[in-house]
Amino acid sequence: MSALIEQTLTHYAAHHGDPYDAAFAKLYAADPNYQALFVLDTDEGLRRNMMRTTLEMVATYIDDPYAASNLVIGARLVHLTYEITDDFDLFFQITRDVIAEGCGKIWSDAHAEAWDTMLADFEKARV
């Protein structure tokens, strides 16, 4: 399954580059109140770090699901400060959706299953 996730990331990067703009557009569309959380992020550094960290967790999962789970747990703890608890996994889901859309015709049921398994593992990663 990891190879399927890696294939989608590679395809997306080759054809679209960074998913940052698409992911944050979807986040704000899901709930415009998220935009207010970044009001002090005038240089977009925090948001870019959030995207980079999300992709690093996904890439880590490809090689070591246990290590990725530990990264997710750490990120969950950091987000407690922002009172992001129930919606924490939303950005992972949005990232999957952006990658799926960008992969277009190469995206298959097997790709969806691989991503869904990873997201379920991330959902289980709790303190």
Disulfide bonds with the S-S distance in Angstrom:
none
